[in-house]
Amino acid sequence: MRPSAGKLGEYWPALAFAALFLLDVALKRRFSGLDLRTLCTGALPLALVAMGQFLIVLGRGIDLSLGPVSSVAGVLMATTVTDNPVLGLAGPLAVGVAAGAINGLLTARLRLPPIIVTLATMSVWQGVALLILPDPGGSIPAGLQAAMTGGFSRPIVGLLELAACALAIGWLLSTRFGLHLRALGGDEQAARMSGVRVGDLKFAAYVIGGALAALGGMYFAASTGTGTPTAGDSFILTSIAAIVIGGVPLGGGRGTALGVVMGALILTITGSLLYFADVSSFYQSLIDGLILLVVVSSGAARGWLRGVVAP
């Protein structure tokens, strides 16, 4: 009986999503291919940004600039990809890598506080996004949209992309890089004494995180067909909320890619539930605040559950 209770504590993100999914279907009284596409295309940009946040937090860091970096990537893609496909696809990724490298240099090499550094670079990238595209605009070719999102005729593509995202990050964490990152998050001093190159590892985590944020912004632009300079602002906090909901402690060292995807899905389907429950948008901020409170307390709740079921 005790092991099963322990498993309940470990798998609660999947169970919570299943419960919310059933409630969503009950409210809509259907679940069509369009609903599947909407859910997956809504969750994937957040999942990509959250995966970047996950890798950084795993190594005891944090990056508040990932959301604005995704905004820059999205607007850059929307304003260039039609006339210059190579620049429109490579440019946003280069921006993500550069943003991660800057944060990694300042935090891992110069040892400045991550929250202060990324708070500053967050403001910088927000300004850059508005300089590139002050108002929503630009366009994404229909063929590229269909290739990235599957279009309305292939709603399962989004689900496959979510699965591929989780599998890719899961594989990365099984490599030497991932094992060292977990060791760093568990005990930085012990990892350093074991020969782990802590500075290089943190720098790499920020670079990969920036690239994933750029991919999230590019996918968001493809799913909406346009660039929005403030699109990523909502990811600043929700990327952190998604990883904590998915079972990742902010102290680092533990967590799974699947849990992060579940966290992104939970946040996405919650928005759908509010809409179909006919909850006024004026209450959105209040509800977001309550969700964040639940997110913050979830770690303590899991710790309490483990304590109850421990021998």
C-alpha positions as CSV (number, residue, x, y, z in Angstrom):
1,M,0.0,0.0,0.0
2,R,2.8,2.4,0.8
3,P,4.6,2.1,-2.5
4,S,1.4,2.8,-4.4
5,A,0.9,6.0,-2.3
6,G,4.4,7.0,-3.1
7,K,3.8,6.5,-6.8
8,L,0.8,8.7,-6.5
9,G,3.0,11.5,-5.2
10,E,5.5,11.0,-8.1
11,Y,2.9,10.8,-10.9
12,W,0.4,13.5,-9.7
13,P,1.1,15.8,-12.7
14,A,-0.1,13.1,-15.1
15,L,-3.1,12.3,-12.9
16,A,-3.9,16.0,-12.5
17,F,-3.8,16.5,-16.3
18,A,-6.0,13.4,-16.8
19,A,-8.6,14.8,-14.4
20,L,-8.6,18.3,-16.0
21,F,-8.8,16.7,-19.5
22,L,-11.9,14.7,-18.5
23,L,-13.4,17.9,-17.0
24,D,-12.6,19.8,-20.2
25,V,-14.3,17.1,-22.4
26,A,-17.3,17.1,-20.1
27,L,-17.7,20.9,-20.5
28,K,-17.3,20.8,-24.2
29,R,-19.2,17.5,-24.6
30,R,-16.8,16.5,-27.3
31,F,-13.1,16.1,-28.2
32,S,-12.4,16.5,-31.8
33,G,-9.2,16.6,-33.9
34,L,-9.5,20.4,-33.8
35,D,-9.6,20.3,-30.0
36,L,-6.4,18.1,-30.0
37,R,-4.7,20.5,-32.4
38,T,-5.7,23.5,-30.2
39,L,-4.4,21.9,-27.0
40,C,-1.1,20.8,-28.5
41,T,-0.3,23.9,-30.4
42,G,-1.2,25.9,-27.3
43,A,1.0,23.8,-25.0
44,L,4.1,23.3,-27.3
45,P,5.5,26.8,-27.2
46,L,5.2,26.9,-23.4
47,A,6.7,23.4,-23.2
48,L,9.7,24.4,-25.3
49,V,10.4,27.5,-23.2
50,A,9.8,25.5,-20.0
51,M,12.2,22.8,-21.2
52,G,14.9,25.5,-21.5
53,Q,14.0,26.7,-18.0
54,F,14.1,23.1,-16.7
55,L,17.7,22.6,-17.9
56,I,18.8,25.8,-16.3
57,V,17.0,25.2,-13.0
58,L,18.3,21.7,-12.9
59,G,21.8,23.2,-12.6
60,R,20.7,25.6,-9.8
61,G,20.1,28.6,-12.1
62,I,17.1,30.5,-13.3
63,D,16.4,32.6,-16.5
64,L,13.7,35.2,-16.4
65,S,14.6,36.3,-20.0
66,L,13.5,33.2,-21.8
67,G,10.0,34.6,-22.5
68,P,11.2,37.8,-24.1
69,V,13.8,35.9,-26.0
70,S,11.0,33.8,-27.5
71,S,9.2,37.1,-28.4
72,V,12.3,38.3,-30.3
73,A,12.6,35.0,-32.1
74,G,9.0,35.0,-33.1
75,V,8.9,38.6,-34.5
76,L,12.3,38.1,-36.2
77,M,10.9,35.1,-38.0
78,A,7.6,36.7,-38.9
79,T,9.4,39.7,-40.4
80,T,12.1,37.9,-42.4
81,V,11.1,34.3,-43.3
82,T,8.8,35.2,-46.2
83,D,11.6,37.2,-48.1
84,N,14.5,35.2,-46.8
85,P,13.7,31.7,-45.5
86,V,17.3,30.9,-44.4
87,L,17.6,34.1,-42.3
88,G,14.0,33.7,-41.0
89,L,14.8,30.3,-39.6
90,A,18.5,30.6,-38.7
91,G,18.3,34.1,-37.3
92,P,15.9,33.4,-34.5
93,L,17.9,30.4,-33.4
94,A,21.1,32.4,-33.4
95,V,19.4,35.0,-31.2
96,G,18.4,32.3,-28.8
97,V,21.9,30.9,-28.6
98,A,23.4,34.4,-28.2
99,A,21.0,35.3,-25.4
100,G,21.8,32.1,-23.6
101,A,25.5,32.7,-24.1
102,I,25.3,36.2,-22.6
103,N,23.4,34.9,-19.6
104,G,25.8,32.0,-19.2
105,L,28.8,34.3,-19.4
106,L,27.5,36.7,-16.8
107,T,26.3,34.0,-14.4
108,A,28.7,31.0,-14.9
109,R,31.9,32.9,-15.8
110,L,31.5,36.1,-13.8
111,R,29.4,34.5,-11.1
112,L,26.8,37.2,-11.0
113,P,23.4,36.4,-9.4
114,P,21.2,34.7,-12.1
115,I,18.0,36.4,-11.0
116,I,19.6,39.8,-11.3
117,V,21.3,39.1,-14.6
118,T,18.3,37.6,-16.2
119,L,16.0,40.3,-14.9
120,A,18.2,42.8,-16.6
121,T,18.4,40.9,-19.9
122,M,14.7,40.3,-19.8
123,S,14.1,44.0,-20.1
124,V,16.7,44.3,-22.8
125,W,15.0,41.6,-25.0
126,Q,11.6,43.0,-24.4
127,G,12.9,46.3,-25.8
128,V,14.5,44.5,-28.8
129,A,11.2,42.7,-29.6
130,L,9.4,46.1,-29.7
131,L,12.1,47.7,-31.8
132,I,11.9,44.9,-34.4
133,L,8.1,44.9,-34.5
134,P,6.3,47.6,-32.4
135,D,2.8,46.1,-33.2
136,P,1.7,42.6,-34.1
137,G,2.4,42.0,-37.8
138,G,4.6,40.1,-40.2
139,S,3.5,36.8,-41.7
140,I,4.4,33.1,-41.9
141,P,4.1,31.3,-45.2
142,A,1.2,28.8,-45.2
143,G,3.5,26.0,-46.2
144,L,5.8,26.6,-43.3
145,Q,2.9,26.9,-40.9
146,A,1.5,23.5,-42.1
147,A,5.0,21.9,-41.8
148,M,5.5,23.2,-38.2
149,T,2.0,22.8,-36.8
150,G,0.5,20.1,-39.0
151,G,-2.4,22.3,-40.1
152,F,-6.0,21.5,-39.5
153,S,-5.8,18.3,-41.6
154,R,-3.1,16.7,-39.4
155,P,-4.0,17.5,-35.7
156,I,-1.9,14.6,-34.4
157,V,1.3,16.4,-35.5
158,G,1.2,18.6,-32.4
159,L,0.9,15.6,-30.1
160,L,3.9,13.9,-31.8
161,E,5.9,17.1,-31.5
162,L,5.2,17.3,-27.7
163,A,6.3,13.6,-27.4
164,A,9.4,14.3,-29.5
165,C,10.2,17.3,-27.2
166,A,10.0,15.1,-24.1
167,L,12.0,12.3,-25.6
168,A,14.7,14.6,-26.9
169,I,15.2,16.3,-23.5
170,G,14.9,12.9,-21.8
171,W,17.7,11.5,-24.0
172,L,19.8,14.6,-23.3
173,L,19.5,14.1,-19.6
174,S,20.6,10.5,-19.9
175,T,23.9,11.6,-21.5
176,R,27.0,12.6,-19.6
177,F,25.9,16.2,-19.8
178,G,22.6,15.4,-18.2
179,L,24.1,13.3,-15.4
180,H,26.6,16.0,-14.6
181,L,23.9,18.6,-14.6
182,R,21.9,16.6,-12.1
183,A,25.0,16.2,-9.9
184,L,25.6,19.9,-10.1
185,G,22.0,20.6,-9.0
186,G,22.2,18.1,-6.2
187,D,25.5,19.4,-4.7
188,E,27.6,21.9,-6.5
189,Q,30.6,21.6,-4.3
190,A,30.6,17.7,-4.5
191,A,30.2,17.9,-8.3
192,R,33.2,20.3,-8.5
193,M,35.3,18.0,-6.4
194,S,34.3,15.1,-8.6
195,G,35.8,16.8,-11.6
196,V,32.7,18.3,-13.1
197,R,33.5,21.5,-15.0
198,V,30.8,23.5,-13.3
199,G,31.3,26.8,-15.2
200,D,31.2,25.1,-18.6
201,L,28.1,23.1,-17.6
202,K,26.1,26.1,-16.5
203,F,27.1,28.0,-19.6
204,A,25.9,25.1,-21.8
205,A,22.6,24.9,-19.9
206,Y,21.9,28.6,-20.5
207,V,22.8,28.3,-24.2
208,I,20.6,25.3,-24.7
209,G,17.8,27.0,-22.8
210,G,18.1,30.1,-25.0
211,A,17.9,27.9,-28.1
212,L,14.8,26.1,-26.8
213,A,13.1,29.5,-26.0
214,A,13.8,30.6,-29.5
215,L,12.2,27.5,-30.9
216,G,9.2,28.1,-28.7
217,G,8.8,31.7,-30.0
218,M,9.2,30.4,-33.6
219,Y,6.5,27.8,-33.1
220,F,4.2,30.3,-31.5
221,A,4.6,32.6,-34.5
222,A,3.9,29.7,-36.9
223,S,0.8,28.6,-35.0
224,T,-0.7,32.2,-35.0
225,G,0.6,33.1,-38.5
226,T,2.1,36.4,-37.3
227,G,4.6,38.0,-35.0
228,T,3.7,39.5,-31.6
229,P,6.3,41.5,-29.7
230,T,4.8,40.7,-26.3
231,A,3.9,37.1,-26.9
232,G,6.6,35.6,-24.7
233,D,5.9,37.8,-21.7
234,S,3.4,35.3,-20.5
235,F,6.1,32.7,-20.5
236,I,8.3,34.5,-17.9
237,L,6.4,33.1,-15.0
238,T,4.5,30.3,-16.6
239,S,7.7,28.6,-17.7
240,I,8.7,28.4,-14.0
241,A,5.2,27.4,-13.0
242,A,5.2,24.6,-15.6
243,I,8.4,23.0,-14.3
244,V,7.3,23.2,-10.6
245,I,3.9,21.7,-11.5
246,G,5.8,19.0,-13.3
247,G,7.7,18.1,-10.1
248,V,11.0,20.0,-10.6
249,P,12.3,21.6,-7.4
250,L,13.6,25.1,-7.9
251,G,16.7,24.0,-5.9
252,G,17.7,21.9,-8.9
253,G,19.0,18.3,-9.2
254,R,15.7,16.5,-9.9
255,G,12.9,16.3,-12.4
256,T,11.9,14.8,-15.7
257,A,11.1,16.1,-19.1
258,L,7.7,14.3,-19.1
259,G,6.8,16.1,-15.9
260,V,7.6,19.4,-17.6
261,V,5.4,18.6,-20.6
262,M,2.6,17.7,-18.2
263,G,3.0,21.0,-16.4
264,A,2.7,22.9,-19.7
265,L,-0.4,20.8,-20.6
266,I,-2.0,21.5,-17.2
267,L,-1.5,25.3,-17.6
268,T,-2.8,25.2,-21.1
269,I,-5.9,23.1,-20.5
270,T,-6.7,25.3,-17.4
271,G,-7.1,28.3,-19.7
272,S,-9.5,26.2,-21.9
273,L,-11.5,25.3,-18.9
274,L,-11.9,28.9,-17.8
275,Y,-13.1,29.8,-21.2
276,F,-15.7,27.1,-21.5
277,A,-16.8,27.6,-17.9
278,D,-17.7,31.1,-19.0
279,V,-15.4,32.7,-16.4
280,S,-15.0,36.4,-17.2
281,S,-11.6,37.5,-18.4
282,F,-11.6,40.2,-15.7
283,Y,-10.9,37.4,-13.2
284,Q,-8.0,36.0,-15.2
285,S,-5.3,37.8,-13.1
286,L,-6.9,36.6,-9.9
287,I,-7.0,33.0,-11.1
288,D,-3.4,33.2,-12.4
289,G,-2.4,34.3,-8.9
290,L,-4.2,31.4,-7.3
291,I,-2.6,29.0,-9.7
292,L,0.9,30.4,-8.9
293,L,0.1,30.0,-5.1
294,V,-0.8,26.4,-5.7
295,V,2.4,25.9,-7.8
296,V,4.6,27.3,-5.0
297,S,2.9,25.1,-2.4
298,S,3.0,21.9,-4.5
299,G,6.5,21.0,-3.5
300,A,5.7,21.2,0.1
301,A,2.6,19.1,-0.5
302,R,4.6,16.4,-2.2
303,G,7.2,16.4,0.6
304,W,4.4,16.0,3.1
305,L,2.9,13.1,1.1
306,R,6.3,11.4,1.0
307,G,6.6,11.9,4.7
308,V,3.2,10.3,5.4
309,V,3.9,7.2,3.3
310,A,7.6,6.8,4.4
311,P,8.2,3.9,6.8
